[in-house]
Amino acid sequence: MSAVKNVGEVVEDPQIAARDMVVDVEYPDFGELRMFGSPIKLDVTPTDPRGLAPKVGEHTDLLLRAFADLTDAQISDLRAAGAI
C-alpha cells in the first residue's frame, strides 16, 4: 500500500519538476503562471510546453472565415452588432 498525494504535493514533487510535468510560463498580461507540461517525452523532437495559449478572441476572424465562410464585411457587421 502506498500514500496518495494531494494536488499540492504532486505539483511540488521533485520527480514532477525533473520531468517538466509542471512548468512556469510567463504570460504578458498576467505574469508568471504554472501550467501542466506535456506528458509526451521524445528524444529527437522534444515538446515545448512553454507555448502560450491564445488570447480570448485571438483567432475569431480566422475561424469565422474558415468554418462559417464569412467575409470580412460580415465579420465587421457582427462585431459592430456586438455579436462577437
Buried (B, 14 or more C-beta within 10 A) or exposed (E): EEEEEEEEEEBEBEEBEEEBBBBEBEEEEEEEEEBEBBEEEEEEEEEEBEEEEEEEEEEBBEEBBEEEEBEEEEBEEBEEEEEE
